Amino acid sequence: MILFEKFGQHQPLNRQVERYAREGVPISLSTMADAVGLSCAALKPVLKLLEAHVMAAERLHGDDTTVPVLAKGKTDTERC
């Protein structure tokens, strides 16, 4: 639940600590941060497998968000 709230709902850990305290579950911020860190470390092999699978594709598709790039042969940036 802590990871889902942090990464899925973009809920900072300090707000989660406050909510848990209101519900009668006192947990320190450092304990929660340690749990997040250990969980991320445990999931790192899964991340590496997913990364290898995605990067093995011939093409990568993304959304239509524009980003500034340096146009080849020009000195100023343009939008792509």
C-alpha positions as CSV (number, residue, x, y, z in Angstrom):
1,M,0.0,0.0,0.0
2,I,2.9,2.4,0.8
3,L,4.4,1.9,-2.7
4,F,1.1,2.3,-4.5
5,E,0.4,5.5,-2.6
6,K,3.9,6.8,-3.3
7,F,4.3,5.9,-6.9
8,G,0.7,5.3,-8.1
9,Q,-1.0,8.2,-6.3
10,H,2.0,10.5,-6.0
11,Q,1.4,10.8,-2.2
12,P,4.6,11.9,-0.3
13,L,5.7,9.7,2.5
14,N,5.2,12.4,5.1
15,R,1.5,12.7,4.2
16,Q,1.2,8.9,4.4
17,V,2.8,9.0,7.9
18,E,0.2,11.6,9.0
19,R,-2.7,9.6,7.6
20,Y,-1.5,6.4,9.3
21,A,-1.1,8.3,12.6
22,R,-4.7,9.6,12.3
23,E,-5.9,6.0,11.8
24,G,-4.0,4.9,14.9
25,V,-1.0,3.3,13.2
26,P,2.1,5.2,14.3
27,I,5.0,4.6,11.9
28,S,8.1,6.8,11.5
29,L,9.0,8.5,8.3
30,S,12.4,6.8,8.3
31,T,10.9,3.4,8.7
32,M,8.6,4.1,5.7
33,A,11.5,5.4,3.6
34,D,13.5,2.3,4.5
35,A,10.6,0.1,3.3
36,V,10.4,2.0,0.0
37,G,14.2,1.7,-0.5
38,L,14.3,-2.0,0.2
39,S,11.3,-2.6,-2.0
40,C,12.9,-0.8,-4.9
41,A,16.1,-2.8,-4.4
42,A,14.1,-6.0,-4.3
43,L,12.3,-5.1,-7.6
44,K,15.5,-4.0,-9.4
45,P,15.9,-7.4,-11.2
46,V,12.3,-7.0,-12.6
47,L,13.1,-3.5,-13.7
48,K,16.2,-4.7,-15.6
49,L,14.2,-7.5,-17.3
50,L,11.6,-5.0,-18.4
51,E,14.2,-2.5,-19.6
52,A,16.0,-5.2,-21.7
53,H,12.7,-6.3,-23.2
54,V,11.6,-2.7,-24.1
55,M,15.1,-1.7,-25.5
56,A,15.2,-4.9,-27.6
57,A,12.4,-3.6,-29.8
58,E,13.1,-2.3,-33.2
59,R,11.2,0.9,-32.5
60,L,10.1,2.7,-29.4
61,H,6.9,4.7,-29.4
62,G,6.1,7.6,-27.1
63,D,3.5,10.3,-26.8
64,D,3.2,13.5,-28.8
65,T,4.7,15.7,-26.1
66,T,7.1,18.1,-27.8
67,V,10.7,18.4,-26.6
68,P,13.4,20.9,-27.6
69,V,16.1,19.3,-29.7
70,L,19.2,20.7,-31.4
71,A,18.4,20.5,-35.1
72,K,21.2,18.9,-37.2
73,G,23.3,21.5,-38.8
74,K,21.7,24.4,-36.9
75,T,22.6,26.2,-33.7
76,D,19.2,26.9,-32.2
77,T,16.7,24.5,-30.9
78,E,13.5,23.6,-32.6
79,R,10.4,21.6,-31.5
80,C,9.9,18.0,-32.6
